[in-house]
């Protein structure tokens, strides 16, 4: 069985619907790539100007994250362009990504990953808070954001579905 991407699932019933969906994804990929460029350029500018006293390591992390985002989005963008140009590949991709079993596997894997993330985030907040008080606030805030967004999403999808 081939591993499918985290955000590859589709409900498109035909190639035309899938084509529209891929075009929308490409717009998102361009937007996210622009954010990656902004991150990398900001880190480079901060390092060159010396206005901010950030360690070299942190500047490298920001440059690496920005570059990684741009490269990842470029790969996904090019892959979608290739799919859009070849009707047979488009159909094959649509069928692979619309498999109900894969969607169920993705949902179960996502639930398991979220449980682990909540557990590790809670433990990190409690343990890290001993050494750095701001860490507990940041991690607890992130957990609150997750819980709030989960409740909002549940409410939204209950009304929509």
Order of alpha helices (4+ residues) and beta strands (2+ residues): alpha-alpha-alpha-alpha-alpha
